[in-house]
């Protein structure tokens, strides 16, 4: 089909008759309409798992921002898929603070397209000291983001 459309286009541009051009362009339009060349898309395509108008999967991006909304952000790069928070101390535990970074690695909505890293510090003798972060904490954050992204996708499908 692609080759015949090119041939028709070439014919349309090289033809000297205005009526001939009109007829050829009309045939091309009919051919495109018959092939489904319109702007209509099935509803499922609108909420496909690969939505990249911002550079990364928009469901993962929105879910990450919503999950980390309570923390101050130092960087949010939608083209590169990177979100970095500033240090956050829970008011109930002021001697401990956490910093989170999220990387969205792919345009698909998949578990391996998301990487979360966290740093934790505790206040000792007036100085912030690095402390370990439990792996389950990072895993839980990833799960929350992925669940929220899937929910966003489901609600977009309807």
Buried (B, 14 or more C-beta within 10 A) or exposed (E): EEEEBEEBEEBBEEBEEEEEBEBBBEEBEEBEEEEEEEEEEEEEEEBBBEBEEBBBBBBBBBBBBBBBEEBEEEEBBBEEBBBBBEBBBEEEEEEBBBBBBBBBBBBBBBEEBBEBEBBBBEBEEEEBEEBEBEEEBBEEBBBBBBEBBBEBBEEBEE
